[in-house]
């Protein structure tokens, strides 16, 4: 009994204070994160709130050992109006003015450097069937027998240096124009890298978005992928776990300046 209690306590402590696993359920962070990626999320970068702990226990207000969030961080957080954990990228911090015009982000009155690059190629698989935003039709090409979904891509760079790739599926899409809006104290402005297919801070919670997210709702920062599956595996066939494994995704990190 003592051994099992110690094991449970140790697992709780590691998950609460050090790292926790998180799986990617949607394509809102394409091409940075794939559906079926499993990540380790570091729990210490922003300190701890009640959302850092399993079942939100112990419950308390605010954060302890708090550290400021940084633009460009890929973060896991608790949805302001539900108990769902989500993952997005920090674009604006408290005091920033965020605006979007024609799909380009304007931060504090200056457009973020945004360079068109070669189309992003997302492998078509059981969990990623080339979803596009209507009325856009899927654009699929095949290379060496593997189908890929092509998306228009841009490299975006934040003032502090972080650089990453975003997708822009539609011209003048529903989310291509927003604001300007000032990020209030104690909050962050989050966006998905798949800009036309992400219900993020550009949308209020009552419309399905997340609005400005309180920093107390931050759970941790995405650190590294430790597993990735294309969705073709079945629980009853262990061999399929290996055939579905996307080996090139394992070990991919998300905390460098260039992603």
C-alpha positions, 0 to 999 in steps of 0.5 A: 500500500505504501509503495502504491501511494508513493507511486501515485503521489510521485506521478501527481507531483511530476504531472502537476509541477514538471511535465504533462502529456497533451495530444493534438485533436485538431488542425488549428495549429497546422503546420506547427502541430499535426493532429495525432501529435503527443507533446510534453508540456512544461508546467513551470515556465509561468508558475502555477494556478489551480489549472496546473493540477489534475481536477483543478485541485487544490483550488485557489485564485491567481498564480504562485511563482508567476513568470510572464508569458512571452510572445511566440510561446505555444501554450496549453490553456483552459478554455475561459468558458469550459473545462476543455484544454486547448493549445494556441500561440501567444501573439499579444501580451498585456498592453499590446494592441492587436489588429488583423487586416487582410490576414496580416497581423498588426502588433502595436501599430506595426505589421509583423514581417510576413513572407510567402514561402513554398506551400506547406505539405501536410501528409494526408492520413486517417486523422488528417484528410485534407480539411479546408475552409469552404469554399476552398477545394482540397489541393492534393498532390502525390509524391512517392505514393504519399498524398499531401495536402497543400496550403498557402504558407507564410513565415511570420516573425514577432518583434522579440524574434520568434519565427514560425510558419502560418497557413492562409487558406482564404483571401478575406476569410472570416477571421482575416480582419479583426480589431484593433483591440488592446490586451487587458492586464492579466490576459494574453491574445492567442492565435492558431497558426492555421489562421483561417481554421482557428477559433481563437482570441479573434472570436468571443467565447459566445461565438465559439472562440476564446476571447482574451485568455486570463494568464491564470488559465495557462497550464504550460508551454509546449516543449517537445513531441514524444509520439505522433500517430497518423490515426490508422492504428487500432487498440487491438493490433499493437503492430499497427501502433508502429505502422501508424507512427510518424517517426519524423515528428518525434523529438520536434521542439517548440520553444526555439526562436525558429519553428 
